[in-house]
Amino acid sequence: MGNVCDPLSIITGGICPYYKKCKRHCILGREREIEVKQVSINPEKDTKGRTVLVIGSGPAGLAAAWQMHQRGFNVTIYEKDAIIGGCLTLIPDVRLDKIHLNNLSAKLLDAGISIKTEVNVNLKDLEQLRKKFDLVIVATGTHTPRKLGVEGEDMPNTTYALDFLCGRAGPPPSDAVIIGGGNVAIDCAFLATQFGASQVRVCYRKTEADMRATREEIEYAKKNGVQFLFEHVPTSILENGVVFKLGGGSETFLKCDQVIIAVGQTTDIPTGIETMDNIYVIGDAAIGPSSIVSAVTHAKEITYRIK
């Protein structure tokens, strides 16, 4: 129940780290009947006429909207941007063809799910929304960038990963230094190369083995000309580059015209939301920055149990 004809499967199936998830977990889980024990699906109640608002249309929000629709709830999605998808819209086309998002939107609408875009919800006003909807599901993800806390971080040549991926970083770089070691850093590198940057360097504070980005993404980036520098800890940002402390204790300066900081995001969920009646926080907004598959899994686990 709920997983039949899941419209998100074409997206998660294409971009999830299957070599970590499916081969080692999903199949073994079925063989050992772990899935039945882990997820306790709520007995169906009379859901006819009950309304659900999902705030945010990233992977978790979309998964929750579909699951609640499958259970018979009347579902409405509020999305602050002009199109649905959340973080999915930021993934370079080389990893995710955006036609899948268009098709997904059409499928949700055809199923009877109401989608309202360009609706910016103030999470401090949830009391008003609870008067309009029986249930409110908050799936706003993590959009507040983590800062390095180094001198010069506010330089005009410096931007954060989500701003860069959203096109809010000004002119495209010709020589980019990306600070970070996750898949978002790799996404920034791909986009910089698509912009035509002559040099793109990803600088990570630990070793290559410690990088959170998937091995396949790293190798593909290398084949596309992205350089990787390890044991590079940023100490200050100047108007024409970055000073790094190296593993041996010495320093080096990398000249560039744009610095992109991709060291993660945090949530801006107001405290106390989790304790409010009929309010549910799901996905990265609840568990912190994670993979798309983890966010979808958390969303499904929560929505299965909603009474």
MARMIDREN-831184 format. One record per residue: residue number from 0; residue in three letters; x, y, z of N, C-alpha, C in turn. Coordinates in steps of 0.02 Angstrom, whole numbers. Last residue first. Example, Ala and Ser with C-alpha at 12.3 -4.5 7.8 and 13.67 -1.06 7.14 Angstrom:
R resi resn     nX     nY     nZ    caX    caY    caZ     cX     cY     cZ
R    1  SER    642   -112    354    684    -53    357    645      2    394
R    0  ALA    660   -284    390    615   -225    390    660   -165    390
This chain:
R resi resn     nX     nY     nZ    caX    caY    caZ     cX     cY     cZ
R  306  LYS   -116    458    598   -184    433    609   -235    482    580
R  305  ILE     36    413    523    -10    468    538    -81    440    545
R  304  ARG    120    315    479     97    311    548     47    366    567
R  303  TYR    157    344    350    125    280    363     90    280    430
R  302  THR    225    463    369    158    466    342    121    400    349
R  301  ILE    349    416    419    307    460    459    235    458    434
R  300  GLU    399    339    313    390    309    379    344    350    423
R  299  LYS    404    433    209    358    376    205    346    345    273
R  298  ALA    505    519    257    437    544    242    386    488    241
R  297  HIS    614    433    262    588    462    324    516    487    313
R  296  THR    628    407    124    614    353    170    585    379    235
R  295  VAL    662    535     77    600    502     54    580    446    102
R  294  ALA    785    552    142    730    599    154    663    568    134
R  293  SER    858    447     87    846    448    159    788    494    176
R  292  VAL    863    486    -47    829    424    -30    813    423     45
R  291  ILE    939    602    -39    870    606    -62    831    544    -42
R  290  SER   1035    607    114   1026    591     44    952    597     25
R  289  SER   1033    752    222   1041    680    209   1037    669    134
R  288  PRO   1028    869    353   1048    854    284   1062    780    274
R  287  GLY    897    823    473    957    857    451    976    837    381
R  286  ILE    776    771    506    835    729    520    900    763    502
R  285  ALA    681    872    474    678    836    538    744    802    556
R  284  ALA    713    920    352    692    969    403    691    937    472
R  283  ASP    732    806    277    791    841    303    773    892    356
R  282  GLY    578    725    327    635    735    283    693    771    317
R  281  ILE    454    818    424    481    759    391    543    777    349
R  280  VAL    344    854    553    404    877    518    439    816    489
R  279  TYR    173    883    577    226    833    568    283    862    528
R  278  ILE     40    923    678     94    951    639    150    899    636
R  277  ASN    -56    880    768    -70    873    696    -20    910    652
R  276  ASP      1    986    898    -45    935    875    -56    939    800
R  275  MET    175   1018    921    108   1043    905     64    987    878
R  274  THR    304    977    935    258    962    990    187    984    977
R  273  GLU    375   1024    828    365    952    834    315    933    888
R  272  ILE    388   1161    851    340   1137    800    324   1063    811
R  271  GLY    489   1198    938    422   1185    965    372   1159    916
R  270  THR    583   1314    843    578   1264    896    506   1258    920
R  269  PRO    569   1329    665    563   1358    732    556   1303    785
R  268  ILE    688   1276    549    624   1259    580    621   1290    650
R  267  ASP    792   1289    463    770   1349    499    701   1338    531
R  266  THR    932   1176    449    861   1192    444    846   1256    483
R  265  THR   1084   1192    353   1047   1178    414    974   1198    404
R  264  GLN   1207   1123    241   1152   1168    257   1121   1147    323
R  263  GLY   1378   1112    176   1316   1088    206   1266   1143    221
R  262  VAL   1483   1169    113   1498   1129    173   1435   1109    210
R  261  ALA   1526   1247     -4   1478   1192     -5   1492   1145     52
R  260  ILE   1560   1399    -72   1563   1362     -8   1507   1311     -8
R  259  ILE   1659   1454   -199   1593   1425   -185   1598   1381   -123
R  258  VAL   1734   1593   -265   1740   1543   -212   1669   1519   -196
R  257  GLN   1802   1654   -416   1743   1640   -376   1756   1583   -327
R  256  ASP   1925   1674   -471   1879   1731   -474   1814   1718   -437
R  255  CYS   2081   1628   -390   2019   1613   -426   1976   1675   -428
R  254  LYS   2227   1553   -323   2196   1611   -355   2134   1589   -393
R  253  LEU   2269   1487   -174   2240   1469   -238   2203   1530   -266
R  252  PHE   2409   1469    -74   2359   1516    -98   2335   1494   -167
R  251  THR   2455   1375     71   2457   1386      0   2400   1434    -19
R  250  GLU   2558   1329    211   2501   1363    181   2511   1369    106
R  249  SER   2596   1183    316   2614   1241    275   2551   1272    245
R  248  GLY   2550   1068    377   2556   1129    417   2574   1191    378
R  247  GLY   2522    957    303   2587    960    337   2597   1022    379
R  246  GLY   2398    987    246   2403    935    295   2468    937    335
R  245  LEU   2384   1169    233   2392   1102    207   2401   1052    264
R  244  LYS   2271   1299    232   2321   1265    271   2324   1193    249
R  243  PHE   2242   1419    104   2229   1354    135   2288   1333    178
R  242  VAL   2162   1562     45   2222   1537     79   2202   1472    115
R  241  VAL   2092   1602   -114   2084   1573    -47   2152   1550    -20
R  240  GLY   2058   1753   -214   2072   1682   -202   2065   1662   -129
R  239  ASN   2042   1888   -222   2064   1853   -282   2082   1781   -270
R  238  GLU   2004   1937   -101   1964   1958   -159   1985   1923   -223
R  237  LEU   2018   1794      9   2037   1860    -15   1997   1877    -77
R  236  ILE   1984   1703    152   1965   1715     83   1982   1787     65
R  235  SER   2071   1586    257   2046   1653    242   2031   1658    168
R  234  THR   2081   1449    273   2094   1492    332   2072   1564    320
R  233  PRO   2028   1287    226   2028   1359    213   2038   1399    278
R  232  VAL   2129   1149    209   2084   1181    257   2085   1257    246
R  231  HIS   2158   1014    120   2159   1087    110   2106   1118    156
R  230  GLU   2161    878     95   2195    905    154   2209    979    145
R  229  PHE   2159    884    -86   2140    857    -21   2186    884     34
R  228  LEU   2083    932   -233   2140    946   -189   2119    926   -118
R  227  PHE   2039    892   -396   2025    882   -325   2089    892   -285
R  226  GLN   1969    963   -545   2028    945   -505   2007    939   -431
R  225  VAL   1873    914   -682   1873    943   -615   1934    917   -577
R  224  GLY   1864    851   -807   1914    903   -797   1915    936   -729
R  223  ASN   1782    744   -817   1760    806   -849   1804    865   -832
R  222  LYS   1841    648   -742   1842    638   -814   1821    701   -852
R  221  LYS   1807    700   -616   1877    699   -638   1882    693   -714
R  220  ALA   1671    671   -615   1694    741   -614   1766    746   -638
R  219  TYR   1674    533   -610   1645    566   -668   1667    639   -673
R  218  GLU   1732    515   -484   1767    492   -544   1740    525   -607
R  217  ILE   1630    572   -403   1699    598   -402   1736    579   -466
R  216  GLU   1522    489   -431   1518    561   -447   1587    591   -449
R  215  GLU   1568    365   -383   1551    373   -454   1549    447   -475
R  214  ARG   1582    389   -246   1641    375   -286   1627    386   -360
R  213  THR   1487    526   -178   1493    457   -201   1553    449   -247
R  212  ALA   1546    631    -45   1520    622   -113   1531    550   -135
R  211  ARG   1617    634     69   1549    610     74   1518    600      5
R  210  MET   1788    584     85   1737    624     53   1669    592     58
R  209  ASP   1889    506    135   1841    534    183   1784    572    150
R  208  ALA   1972    476     31   1932    421     59   1879    446    107
R  207  GLU   2038    597     14   1988    576    -35   1943    521     -8
R  206  THR   2050    679    175   2076    640    119   2020    622     71
R  205  LYS   1991    847    215   2018    781    233   2045    745    171
R  204  ARG   1947    964    157   1991    969    215   2022    902    236
R  203  TYR   1951    994    -18   1921    960     39   1971    956     96
R  202  CYS   1909   1081   -161   1957   1076   -107   1922   1047    -45
R  201  VAL   1899   1071   -330   1862   1054   -270   1913   1042   -214
R  200  ARG   1915   1183   -464   1950   1144   -412   1905   1134   -352
R  199  VAL   1916   1217   -630   1871   1205   -574   1907   1159   -525
R  198  GLN   1947   1324   -765   1977   1285   -711   1927   1279   -653
R  197  SER   1865   1382   -856   1926   1351   -881   1960   1309   -828
R  196  ALA   1690   1367   -863   1749   1385   -824   1810   1347   -849
R  195  GLY   1569   1344   -926   1628   1357   -967   1689   1377   -928
R  194  PHE   1458   1303   -863   1462   1375   -876   1524   1393   -918
R  193  GLN   1493   1172   -843   1443   1187   -893   1442   1261   -911
R  192  THR   1581   1190   -737   1608   1168   -801   1558   1180   -857
R  191  ALA   1488   1230   -641   1542   1276   -660   1572   1256   -726
R  190  LEU   1412   1113   -629   1381   1173   -656   1434   1223   -678
R  189  PHE   1506   1024   -573   1476   1010   -638   1448   1073   -670
R  188  ALA   1529   1091   -451   1584   1083   -499   1557   1068   -569
R  187  CYS   1405   1079   -391   1431   1146   -407   1487   1142   -458
R  186  ASP   1403    940   -376   1353    973   -418   1376   1043   -438
R  185  ILE   1506    927   -283   1515    899   -350   1465    930   -399
R  184  ALA   1445    987   -173   1507   1016   -200   1520    991   -271
R  183  VAL   1343    895   -156   1325    963   -176   1387    999   -203
R  182  ASN   1409    781   -112   1381    781   -180   1361    850   -203
R  181  GLY   1552    848    -18   1491    809    -28   1466    812   -100
R  180  GLY   1656    929     21   1671    861      0   1611    817    -11
R  179  GLY   1722   1098     -3   1673   1049     21   1689    980     -6
R  178  ILE   1737   1235   -101   1758   1209    -37   1704   1162    -10
R  177  ILE   1796   1270   -259   1738   1246   -221   1763   1213   -158
R  176  VAL   1847   1395   -362   1870   1353   -307   1809   1335   -266
R  175  ALA   1851   1431   -536   1813   1421   -475   1850   1376   -425
R  174  ASP   1861   1536   -662   1908   1497   -621   1877   1490   -552
R  173  SER   1754   1596   -714   1801   1568   -762   1853   1525   -727
R  172  PRO   1581   1590   -663   1653   1594   -649   1694   1569   -708
R  171  PRO   1445   1695   -717   1476   1629   -712   1551   1634   -701
R  170  PRO   1389   1834   -615   1417   1807   -677   1448   1739   -667
R  169  GLY   1282   1786   -474   1313   1834   -520   1341   1802   -582
R  168  ALA   1217   1688   -403   1287   1703   -385   1320   1751   -433
R  167  ARG   1097   1625   -417   1098   1689   -381   1169   1713   -366
R  166  GLY   1072   1500   -470   1085   1555   -516   1085   1623   -483
R  165  CYS   1062   1393   -387    999   1427   -405   1010   1484   -454
R  164  LEU   1193   1360   -365   1152   1313   -403   1087   1344   -426
R  163  PHE   1229   1471   -285   1262   1459   -350   1220   1414   -393
R  162  ASP   1148   1454   -175   1142   1515   -214   1173   1506   -283
R  161  LEU   1198   1331   -129   1129   1335   -153   1117   1399   -194
R  160  ALA   1335   1365    -94   1318   1317   -146   1247   1325   -173
R  159  TYR   1375   1541    -81   1360   1475    -53   1329   1431   -106
R  158  THR   1516   1642   -133   1445   1625   -131   1437   1556    -99
R  157  THR   1629   1775   -157   1612   1714   -121   1536   1703   -121
R  156  ASN   1668   1897   -202   1683   1840   -246   1663   1773   -214
R  155  PRO   1640   1986    -99   1595   1984   -158   1607   1924   -203
R  154  MET   1662   1910     64   1690   1942      4   1641   1936    -55
R  153  ASP   1632   1849    181   1581   1894    152   1607   1932     92
R  152  GLU   1743   1784    223   1688   1743    197   1633   1785    164
R  151  GLY   1850   1847    281   1838   1859    211   1781   1820    181
R  150  GLU   1896   1722    398   1901   1792    377   1890   1798    302
R  149  VAL   1776   1591    427   1844   1616    415   1841   1688    392
R  148  GLY   1661   1514    440   1685   1551    498   1756   1576    489
R  147  LEU   1589   1441    350   1656   1418    367   1682   1451    431
R  146  LYS   1416   1403    377   1471   1449    362   1537   1420    384
R  145  ARG   1282   1321    297   1331   1322    351   1389   1367    330
R  144  PRO   1132   1398    235   1200   1372    225   1242   1373    289
R  143  THR    971   1341    247   1016   1390    277   1088   1364    272
R  142  HIS    892   1239    204    911   1290    154    956   1344    183
R  141  THR    827   1087    212    880   1126    245    907   1176    194
R  140  GLY    648   1056    208    718   1041    195    766   1083    236
R  139  THR    513   1067    227    547   1125    199    622   1115    190
R  138  ALA    391   1000    260    445    967    223    487   1020    188
R  137  VAL    265    973    370    318   1021    354    377    984    323
R  136  ILE     97    949    359    162    914    354    214    964    330
R  135  VAL    -49    959    447      1    998    413     67    960    416
R  134  LEU   -223    916    444   -154    898    458   -107    944    419
R  133  ASP   -338    988    414   -339    941    470   -268    923    492
R  132  PHE   -331   1165    381   -317   1095    362   -318   1051    424
R  131  LYS   -366   1283    442   -389   1271    374   -382   1199    353
R  130  LYS   -307   1289    562   -379   1302    561   -409   1286    493
R  129  ARG   -177   1272    533   -211   1216    565   -286   1227    569
R  128  LEU   -142   1397    486   -150   1343    437   -186   1283    468
R  127  GLN   -131   1466    605   -182   1487    557   -195   1431    506
R  126  GLU    -21   1402    663    -86   1399    697   -143   1418    649
R  125  LEU     88   1436    588     57   1371    576    -11   1365    611
R  124  ASP    171   1547    581     98   1557    576     60   1491    565
R  123  LYS    301   1518    574    278   1542    639    202   1552    640
R  122  LEU    328   1489    444    316   1433    488    294   1454    558
R  121  ASN    257   1568    315    293   1584    376    278   1529    427
R  120  VAL    266   1515    149    234   1506    214    281   1527    270
R  119  ASN    240   1571     -6    292   1570     45    260   1570    114
R  118  VAL    200   1509   -153    167   1522    -89    220   1515    -35
R  117  GLU    234   1466   -280    247   1535   -261    206   1556   -200
R  116  THR    101   1346   -313    170   1370   -312    173   1444   -294
R  115  LYS      3   1219   -264      3   1293   -266     75   1317   -259
R  114  ILE    -81   1080   -313    -13   1108   -307    -18   1184   -315
R  113  SER   -181    947   -261   -179   1019   -277   -109   1046   -264
R  112  ILE   -206    791   -333   -169    829   -283   -165    902   -305
R  111  GLY   -261    713   -431   -306    753   -390   -272    791   -334
R  110  ALA   -186    651   -524   -210    609   -469   -257    647   -423
R  109  ASP   -147    755   -604   -195    707   -631   -226    664   -576
R  108  LEU    -50    810   -518   -110    848   -534   -165    801   -560
R  107  LEU     46    708   -523     15    727   -459    -50    764   -470
R  106  LYS     79    708   -658     50    648   -628     15    664   -562
R  105  ALA    136    835   -675     75    817   -712     41    757   -680
R  104  SER    250    822   -594    199    872   -578    133    855   -612
R  103  LEU    318    723   -667    295    710   -599    240    758   -578
R  102  ASN    350    789   -784    305    731   -787    276    715   -718
R  101  ASN    438    884   -732    377    905   -767    326    849   -769
R  100  LEU    537    798   -684    500    841   -637    435    866   -668
R   99  HIS    584    743   -801    553    699   -752    513    739   -701
R   98  ILE    647    845   -864    582    824   -892    546    778   -844
R   97  LYS    772    862   -810    716    896   -778    648    880   -809
R   96  ASP    877    730   -780    841    764   -833    778    795   -804
R   95  LEU   1012    730   -678    939    722   -676    907    764   -731
R   94  ARG   1147    742   -712   1127    691   -663   1052    679   -663
R   93  VAL   1153    840   -804   1194    781   -817   1176    725   -769
R   92  ASP   1082    944   -750   1048    901   -798   1087    837   -812
R   91  PRO   1114    962   -572   1130    974   -643   1097    923   -689
R   90  ILE    992    997   -453   1037    945   -478   1051    958   -552
R   89  LEU    895   1084   -417    964   1109   -416   1014   1059   -443
R   88  THR    776   1022   -411    784   1070   -465    855   1096   -470
R   87  LEU    785    948   -296    791    912   -360    802    961   -417
R   86  CYS    757   1031   -190    828   1020   -207    837    983   -272
R   85  GLY    600   1063   -259    647   1079   -206    719   1069   -228
R   84  GLY    490   1027   -338    552    988   -341    601   1002   -286
R   83  ILE    392   1142   -438    402   1095   -383    469   1060   -391
R   82  ILE    414   1318   -472    407   1249   -494    418   1203   -434
R   81  ALA    427   1437   -406    380   1435   -462    368   1364   -488
R   80  ASP    433   1413   -225    461   1428   -291    408   1420   -345
R   79  LYS    359   1369   -116    378   1440   -120    406   1460   -188
R   78  GLU    216   1269   -118    286   1274   -137    304   1347   -147
R   77  TYR    100   1166    -43    122   1236    -49    197   1236    -64
R   76  ILE    -18   1046    -90     53   1062    -82     63   1137    -90
R   75  THR   -150    953    -22   -129   1015    -53    -55   1026    -39
R   74  VAL   -257    812    -27   -190    839    -17   -179    904    -56
R   73  ASN   -367    718     58   -365    772      9   -302    813     21
R   72  PHE   -329    543     83   -334    612    106   -338    660     47
R   71  GLY   -308    412     43   -374    440     36   -383    511     61
R   70  ARG   -185    356     33   -225    336     91   -294    369     92
R   69  GLN   -132    420    -74   -146    349    -80   -191    324    -23
R   68  HIS   -109    545    -14   -160    538    -68   -180    466    -75
R   67  MET     -3    511     67    -67    532     98   -124    529     48
R   66  GLN     93    478    -30     71    428     18      4    447     49
R   65  TRP    108    602    -97     84    543   -133     57    491    -85
R   64  ALA    156    685      5     94    702    -29     65    641    -64
R   63  ALA    277    620     38    223    624     87    156    639     53
R   62  ALA    349    640    -81    335    572    -58    277    571     -8
R   61  LEU    355    779    -83    320    743   -137    302    672   -116
R   60  GLY    429    803     34    362    830     26    322    794    -27
R   59  ALA    551    739      3    511    717     60    439    741     53
R   58  PRO    596    810   -115    584    738   -115    539    714    -58
R   57  GLY    499    965   -104    560    927   -117    545    853   -115
R   56  SER    396   1053    -81    387   1001   -132    453    970   -152
R   55  GLY    313   1124     58    376   1106     26    366   1048    -22
R   54  ILE    194   1070    160    233   1131    147    301   1111    121
R   53  VAL     43    998    135    114    982    134    151   1046    115
R   52  LEU   -107    978    217    -64   1026    184      8   1003    191
R   51  VAL   -251    880    204   -180    882    223   -145    936    183
R   50  THR   -415    839    260   -370    878    219   -299    880    248
R   49  ARG   -544    720    241   -492    748    283   -439    780    239
R   48  GLY   -629    658    152   -643    728    171   -589    759    214
R   47  LYS   -596    501    214   -634    539    165   -649    609    191
R   46  THR   -538    418    303   -499    477    283   -538    522    235
R   45  ASP   -568    318    425   -609    353    376   -575    418    358
R   44  LYS   -413    228    432   -472    257    463   -515    287    407
R   43  GLU   -310     87    420   -345    140    386   -407    163    425
R   42  PRO   -177     67    535   -241     42    508   -280     99    478
R   41  ASN    -14    114    486    -73    129    526   -136     98    496
R   40  ILE    120      3    475     72     44    438      9     52    480
R   39  SER    273      3    534    207    -17    556    155     28    525
R   38  VAL    424    -48    482    371     -1    466    303    -29    486
R   37  GLN    505   -154    528    527    -85    536    470    -35    526
R   36  LYS    446   -275    497    456   -258    567    471   -184    577
R   35  VAL    447   -275    360    383   -282    394    389   -260    466
R   34  GLU    584   -269    330    541   -213    313    475   -215    351
R   33  ILE    641   -390    362    653   -334    407    602   -279    394
R   32  GLU    645   -515    302    580   -488    323    588   -431    372
R   31  ARG    758   -556    244    754   -567    317    690   -538    346
R   30  GLU    738   -522    114    752   -591    129    743   -606    204
R   29  ARG    721   -384    124    665   -425    104    676   -499    123
R   28  GLY    850   -347    162    794   -331    205    734   -374    188
R   27  LEU    926   -385     55    936   -420    117    877   -409    164
R   26  ILE    876   -288    -35    867   -359    -48    875   -400     15
R   25  CYS    913   -165     33    844   -180     13    833   -256      4
R   24  HIS   1056   -175     64   1004   -165    113    936   -190     90
R   23  ARG   1148   -194    -36   1167   -213     31   1110   -210     81
R   22  LYS   1088   -155   -155   1123   -219   -152   1136   -242    -81
R   21  CYS   1026    -27   -121    989    -85   -144   1026   -151   -132
R   20  LYS   1132     62    -61   1065     49    -34   1038    -19    -55
R   19  LYS   1252     70   -126   1252     69    -53   1186     45    -25
R   18  TYR   1218     66   -257   1270     20   -237   1278     18   -161
R   17  TYR   1128    171   -271   1102    103   -268   1153     52   -243
R   16  PRO   1110    316   -227   1170    275   -225   1152    201   -216
R   15  CYS    990    387   -344   1008    362   -278   1072    320   -282
R   14  ILE    950    427   -470   1003    466   -437   1023    439   -369
R   13  GLY    853    341   -522    908    364   -565    965    397   -528
R   12  GLY    763    314   -423    797    258   -454    856    279   -496
R   11  THR    712    439   -399    755    409   -349    794    350   -377
R   10  ILE    639    452   -523    690    500   -502    738    468   -452
R    9  ILE    552    347   -531    595    359   -589    651    408   -572
R    8  SER    481    357   -410    529    304   -420    576    316   -478
R    7  LEU    381    447   -392    449    470   -377    502    419   -396
R    6  PRO    260    385   -411    286    427   -467    357    453   -454
R    5  ASP    228    221   -375    255    281   -345    286    324   -400
R    4  CYS    150    106   -396    155    157   -448    180    224   -419
R    3  VAL    133     78   -225    113     57   -292    116    116   -340
R    2  ASN    153    116    -99    212    115   -141    195     97   -213
R    1  GLY     27    111    -42     63    174    -41    123    175    -86
R    0  MET     42    -60      0      0      0      0     44     62      0
